[in-house]
Amino acid sequence: KLKIHGAEKIDSKCTYVFVSNHLSALDIITNASAMPKPMRFLAKAEIKYIPFFGYMVKMLAIMVDRKSKESREKSFAYMIDAIKKGESLFIYPEGTRNRTKEKLKEFKDGAFRAAIEAQAPIAVQTLVGTKELNDPSGFQLYPGTVHVYWSEPIETTGMTMEEVPALKEKVRTAMLKNLP
């Protein structure tokens, strides 16, 4: 089951950089199901090799080879262009699934740099319960309820790249408020 809290905080007419915590393979489906509007998401290039799922992701995502500086730069430019054309983006700021005992892993800068560069607000989504319903291998699912919490969007208008650390901290604080 999916329970969505705070969806009224998100304006379906606005272009956002959506961010969420990342705990399991179930998250992608959960994130997409709770979205109030279509979006593109950033995906690691390795996903394209997963049968069927990889093909779908390739059609819907901006792919990035995280090991290649050239790929990261191209992906970033494509993200900014997409936002400026009115497409919302979705990025996991932790970079990958959190398999630690910490509530959140350290955030990477990409989502925050993209939001500031495009002067787009950040819409913060926090997932609670996906880790308990999906084992770490990603193949076993258990019944239960996932809660999706939306926080108030965070404006980036007028921000500069020097403010990336402060923006990351605002998002982290918003997510932690919703994590048990």
C-alpha positions in Angstrom: 0.0 0.0 0.0 1.1 3.5 -0.6 0.1 6.4 1.7 1.1 9.9 0.4 1.3 12.8 2.8 1.6 16.5 1.8 1.0 16.1 -1.9 -0.9 19.5 -1.8 2.5 21.2 -1.3 3.5 20.4 -4.8 2.2 22.6 -7.7 1.7 20.4 -10.7 2.3 23.4 -13.0 5.8 24.1 -11.6 9.1 22.7 -12.8 11.1 21.1 -10.0 14.2 19.2 -9.2 12.7 16.3 -7.2 14.9 14.6 -4.6 14.3 11.6 -2.4 16.1 9.3 0.0 17.0 5.9 -1.6 16.7 2.7 0.4 15.7 -0.2 -1.9 15.0 -1.3 -5.5 11.3 -0.6 -4.7 12.0 3.1 -4.4 11.9 3.9 -8.2 8.4 2.6 -8.5 7.3 4.2 -5.3 8.8 7.6 -6.3 7.1 7.5 -9.7 3.7 6.5 -8.2 3.7 9.4 -5.8 4.7 12.1 -8.4 2.1 14.8 -9.1 3.5 15.3 -12.6 5.7 13.7 -15.2 9.5 14.0 -14.7 12.8 12.7 -16.1 15.2 11.1 -13.7 18.9 10.7 -13.5 20.0 7.0 -13.7 23.4 5.3 -13.5 24.4 3.8 -16.9 24.7 0.3 -15.4 20.9 0.1 -15.1 20.6 -0.2 -18.9 21.9 -3.7 -18.8 19.0 -5.0 -16.7 16.7 -7.0 -19.0 13.4 -5.2 -19.9 13.7 -2.7 -16.9 16.9 -1.3 -18.4 15.2 -0.6 -21.7 12.4 1.3 -20.0 14.8 3.3 -17.9 16.9 4.2 -21.0 13.7 5.6 -22.6 12.7 7.7 -19.6 16.0 8.7 -18.0 19.1 10.9 -18.4 21.8 8.3 -18.2 25.2 9.0 -16.6 28.4 6.9 -16.4 29.5 8.1 -12.9 33.1 7.0 -13.6 33.4 9.3 -16.7 33.9 13.0 -16.2 32.8 13.6 -19.8 29.6 11.6 -19.2 28.9 13.5 -15.9 29.4 16.9 -17.7 27.1 15.9 -20.6 24.4 14.6 -18.3 24.6 17.8 -16.2 24.2 20.0 -19.3 21.3 17.9 -20.5 19.6 18.2 -17.1 19.9 22.0 -17.1 18.5 22.1 -20.7 15.6 19.8 -19.7 14.7 22.0 -16.7 14.8 25.2 -18.7 12.5 23.5 -21.2 10.0 22.9 -18.4 10.8 19.3 -17.6 11.0 18.3 -14.0 13.9 16.1 -12.9 14.3 13.4 -10.3 17.6 12.7 -8.6 18.6 10.6 -5.6 21.1 13.0 -3.8 22.7 10.1 -2.0 23.8 8.8 -5.3 22.9 5.2 -4.7 20.9 3.0 -2.3 21.6 3.6 1.4 22.6 0.2 2.8 24.1 1.7 5.9 22.6 2.0 9.4 22.5 5.8 9.0 19.2 7.4 8.2 20.8 9.2 5.2 24.0 8.9 3.4 26.1 11.9 2.5 24.5 13.9 -0.3 26.3 14.5 -3.7 26.2 18.0 -5.1 24.6 17.3 -8.5 20.9 17.8 -7.7 21.6 21.0 -5.8 24.0 22.4 -8.5 21.3 21.7 -11.1 18.6 23.4 -9.1 20.7 26.5 -8.5 22.0 26.6 -12.1 18.4 26.4 -13.5 17.0 28.5 -10.6 14.4 25.7 -10.1 12.8 24.9 -6.7 13.7 21.6 -5.0 10.7 19.3 -4.1 11.7 17.0 -1.2 10.1 13.6 -1.0 10.9 11.2 1.8 10.2 7.5 1.7 9.5 5.5 4.8 9.1 1.7 4.7 10.6 0.6 1.4 13.7 -1.0 3.0 11.5 -3.2 5.2 9.4 -4.4 2.2 12.3 -5.2 -0.2 15.3 -7.3 0.8 18.8 -5.9 -0.2 19.0 -8.2 -3.2 16.0 -6.5 -4.7 14.3 -9.7 -5.6 12.1 -10.4 -2.5 9.1 -8.3 -1.8 7.0 -8.3 1.4 3.5 -6.9 2.0 3.1 -3.7 3.9 2.7 0.1 3.6 5.1 2.7 2.3 4.7 6.2 3.4 5.7 9.1 1.1 6.1 12.5 2.7 6.3 15.7 0.7 8.0 18.7 2.4 7.5 22.3 1.4 9.5 23.0 -1.8 12.8 24.9 -1.3 13.3 27.9 -3.5 16.7 28.4 -5.2 15.9 31.7 -6.9 18.9 34.1 -6.5 21.1 31.3 -5.0 24.7 30.8 -6.2 26.9 27.8 -6.2 28.5 28.9 -3.0 25.2 28.1 -1.3 25.2 24.4 -2.4 26.3 23.2 1.1 23.5 25.2 2.8 20.9 23.9 0.3 22.0 20.3 0.9 21.6 20.9 4.6 18.1 22.3 4.2 17.1 19.2 2.2 18.7 16.8 4.7 16.9 18.5 7.6 13.5 18.3 5.7 14.1 14.5 5.1 15.2 13.8 8.6 12.0 15.4 10.0 10.0 12.7 8.3 12.3 9.7 9.1 11.5 7.6 12.2 
